[in-house]
Amino acid sequence: MTDRNTTEITVWDLWVRLFHWSLVIAFTLAYFSQGELFEDLLENVDGALLQTIHVWSGYAIVGLLIFRLIWGFTGPPYARFSDFVRSPREIFTYTQQVLTLRAPRHLGHNPAGGAMIIILLLSLTVTVTAGLILYGADKGMGPLAGLLVNSSDSLIDIAKEIHEFFANFTLILVVGHLTGVIWESLLHRENLAHAMITGRKRA
């Protein structure tokens, strides 16, 4: 007979998995290609190359965010926002259950994980939007360059501050996300990172 505890089902479709790991790569490249943040580490790397990596990684993130928005409404059940966007009360209750080691297992995203995903997507959206504004206003390049020609220094400074703040905020969220993944993996005795590779979880 089949042991129900060892039966696996597909939860994360191929496109969700490709989105997830592509976003990991794109954000890592975008964040660590900033010479101002890592001058000592990247001092021997050509600045123009770093800028190119940063810009194209940002474009990749924009494309991925647009895809995820569409897939959140048209994708399979576990990919849809309707599956994991919960009320603040549900999120708070679940977080309490996690901290007391009594949280129920979810096949898809749990309420806290779903909230983290939405916050991450919003933070990335603000980051790349500010980045596009900064690129157009300061460098005169990118899709917004024509709209931002002759921008004031104050606009450039504000865009730069917002871009840097939300890039760092996103990194903090990523650390929180990883902490949650590890915690949930231990709590429910399943490798959630591996599930995001194979797409399969214990039924």
C-alpha positions as CSV (number, residue, x, y, z in Angstrom):
1,M,0.0,0.0,0.0
2,T,1.1,3.6,-0.6
3,D,2.2,5.5,2.5
4,R,0.3,8.8,2.5
5,N,3.2,10.4,4.5
6,T,5.6,9.7,1.7
7,T,3.3,10.5,-1.3
8,E,4.4,13.6,-3.1
9,I,2.4,16.0,-5.3
10,T,3.4,18.9,-7.5
11,V,2.8,22.2,-5.8
12,W,5.1,24.7,-7.5
13,D,4.7,24.7,-11.3
14,L,7.8,25.2,-13.6
15,W,7.1,28.9,-14.2
16,V,6.9,29.7,-10.5
17,R,10.2,27.9,-9.9
18,L,11.9,29.6,-12.8
19,F,10.6,32.9,-11.6
20,H,11.9,32.3,-8.0
21,W,15.4,31.3,-8.9
22,S,15.7,33.8,-11.8
23,L,14.7,36.5,-9.3
24,V,17.3,35.3,-6.8
25,I,20.1,35.5,-9.5
26,A,18.9,38.9,-10.8
27,F,18.6,40.5,-7.4
28,T,22.0,39.1,-6.3
29,L,23.7,40.5,-9.4
30,A,22.0,43.8,-9.1
31,Y,22.8,44.3,-5.5
32,F,26.4,43.2,-5.5
33,S,27.3,45.0,-8.8
34,Q,27.1,48.4,-7.1
35,G,30.6,49.6,-6.8
36,E,29.8,52.3,-4.2
37,L,28.6,49.5,-1.8
38,F,31.5,47.1,-2.5
39,E,34.4,49.3,-3.6
40,D,37.1,47.2,-1.9
41,L,35.7,43.9,-3.2
42,L,35.1,45.1,-6.7
43,E,38.0,47.6,-7.0
44,N,39.6,45.6,-9.9
45,V,36.4,45.2,-11.9
46,D,35.6,47.7,-14.7
47,G,33.0,50.2,-13.5
48,A,31.2,50.3,-16.9
49,L,30.9,46.5,-16.7
50,L,29.4,46.7,-13.2
51,Q,26.9,49.4,-14.3
52,T,25.9,47.2,-17.3
53,I,25.3,44.2,-15.0
54,H,23.4,46.3,-12.6
55,V,21.1,47.9,-15.2
56,W,20.4,44.6,-17.1
57,S,19.8,42.8,-13.8
58,G,17.3,45.6,-13.0
59,Y,15.6,45.1,-16.3
60,A,15.4,41.4,-15.7
61,I,13.7,42.1,-12.3
62,V,11.1,44.4,-14.0
63,G,10.3,41.6,-16.5
64,L,10.0,39.0,-13.7
65,L,7.7,41.2,-11.6
66,I,5.4,41.8,-14.6
67,F,5.3,38.0,-15.2
68,R,4.6,37.3,-11.6
69,L,1.8,39.8,-11.5
70,I,0.1,38.1,-14.5
71,W,0.8,34.6,-13.2
72,G,-0.7,35.5,-9.9
73,F,-4.0,35.8,-11.6
74,T,-3.7,33.3,-14.4
75,G,-1.4,30.6,-13.1
76,P,-2.3,27.3,-11.4
77,P,-4.0,27.3,-8.0
78,Y,-0.9,27.5,-5.8
79,A,0.6,30.3,-7.8
80,R,-2.4,32.6,-7.6
81,F,-2.6,35.5,-5.1
82,S,-6.0,34.2,-4.1
83,D,-4.3,31.2,-2.6
84,F,-1.9,33.0,-0.2
85,V,-3.1,36.6,0.3
86,R,-4.6,36.5,3.7
87,S,-6.1,39.0,6.2
88,P,-3.9,40.7,8.8
89,R,-5.7,38.7,11.5
90,E,-4.9,35.4,9.8
91,I,-1.2,36.4,9.4
92,F,-0.9,37.5,13.0
93,T,-2.6,34.3,14.3
94,Y,-0.3,32.1,12.1
95,T,2.8,34.0,13.2
96,Q,1.8,33.4,16.9
97,Q,1.4,29.7,16.1
98,V,4.8,29.5,14.4
99,L,6.5,31.1,17.4
100,T,4.8,28.5,19.8
101,L,5.6,25.6,17.4
102,R,1.9,24.9,16.8
103,A,1.6,26.2,13.3
104,P,-0.4,24.0,10.9
105,R,1.3,22.9,7.7
106,H,0.3,24.4,4.4
107,L,0.9,22.8,1.0
108,G,1.1,26.2,-0.6
109,H,2.4,29.4,1.0
110,N,1.3,29.8,4.6
111,P,-0.2,33.2,5.7
112,A,3.1,34.6,6.9
113,G,5.0,33.4,3.8
114,G,2.3,34.8,1.6
115,A,2.6,38.2,3.4
116,M,6.4,38.1,3.0
117,I,6.0,37.5,-0.8
118,I,3.7,40.4,-1.3
119,I,6.0,42.7,0.7
120,L,9.0,41.5,-1.2
121,L,7.3,42.1,-4.6
122,L,6.2,45.6,-3.5
123,S,9.7,46.4,-2.2
124,L,11.3,45.2,-5.4
125,T,8.8,47.2,-7.4
126,V,9.7,50.4,-5.6
127,T,13.4,49.6,-5.9
128,V,13.3,49.1,-9.7
129,T,11.0,52.1,-10.3
130,A,13.3,54.4,-8.4
131,G,16.2,52.8,-10.2
132,L,14.6,53.6,-13.6
133,I,13.9,57.1,-12.6
134,L,17.5,57.6,-11.3
135,Y,18.9,56.0,-14.5
136,G,16.8,58.4,-16.7
137,A,17.3,61.5,-14.6
138,D,21.0,61.1,-13.8
139,K,22.4,59.2,-16.8
140,G,19.9,60.3,-19.4
141,M,19.4,56.6,-20.3
142,G,16.7,54.0,-20.0
143,P,13.0,54.0,-21.0
144,L,12.3,57.1,-18.8
145,A,15.2,59.2,-20.2
146,G,12.9,61.2,-22.5
147,L,10.5,62.1,-19.7
148,L,13.2,63.0,-17.2
149,V,15.5,65.1,-19.3
150,N,16.9,68.2,-17.4
151,S,15.8,66.8,-14.1
152,S,16.7,68.7,-11.0
153,D,19.4,67.6,-8.6
154,S,16.9,67.2,-5.9
155,L,14.9,64.6,-7.9
156,I,18.1,62.7,-8.6
157,D,19.0,62.7,-4.9
158,I,15.5,61.6,-3.9
159,A,15.4,58.8,-6.4
160,K,18.9,57.6,-5.3
161,E,17.9,57.6,-1.6
162,I,14.7,55.6,-2.4
163,H,16.5,53.2,-4.6
164,E,19.2,52.5,-2.1
165,F,16.9,52.3,0.9
166,F,14.5,49.8,-0.7
167,A,17.4,47.7,-2.2
168,N,18.7,47.3,1.4
169,F,15.2,46.8,2.8
170,T,14.7,44.0,0.2
171,L,17.9,42.4,1.3
172,I,16.6,42.4,4.9
173,L,13.3,40.9,3.7
174,V,15.3,38.1,1.9
175,V,17.1,37.3,5.2
176,G,13.7,37.2,6.9
177,H,12.4,34.9,4.1
178,L,15.3,32.5,4.5
179,T,14.9,32.4,8.2
180,G,11.2,31.6,7.8
181,V,12.0,28.8,5.3
182,I,14.5,27.2,7.6
183,W,12.1,27.5,10.6
184,E,9.2,26.0,8.7
185,S,11.4,23.3,7.3
186,L,12.5,22.2,10.7
187,L,9.0,22.6,12.2
188,H,7.3,20.4,9.6
189,R,10.3,18.2,8.8
190,E,10.5,19.0,5.1
191,N,13.0,20.7,2.9
192,L,11.2,23.7,1.5
193,A,14.2,24.9,-0.6
194,H,14.3,21.5,-2.3
195,A,10.6,21.7,-2.9
196,M,11.1,25.0,-4.8
197,I,13.6,23.1,-7.0
198,T,11.6,20.0,-7.7
199,G,8.2,21.6,-7.3
200,R,7.0,18.6,-5.2
201,K,6.0,18.4,-1.6
202,R,4.7,15.7,0.7
203,A,1.0,15.4,0.3
